[in-house]
Amino acid sequence: MVDLGGEARKQHVYAESVRAAITDLLRCATGGGTPVADARSGRTAVAVAEAATRSAETGRTLPVPAGPTGA
């Protein structure tokens, strides 16, 4: 399990992840290039978060559904 510092650090960790995403988006918009996180990785992140939420609610281990193969 990954420990990001508990509840006290949650807001900081979230803010840093948003900052990194915005910085990457601006880099791509101003200089071209491909974002580090694309649509496929976004879908995967949402699927993992939804499965984790359902798992926490039910107390069961749940599979993460496979997404489409195209981005």
Order of alpha helices (4+ residues) and beta strands (2+ residues): alpha-alpha
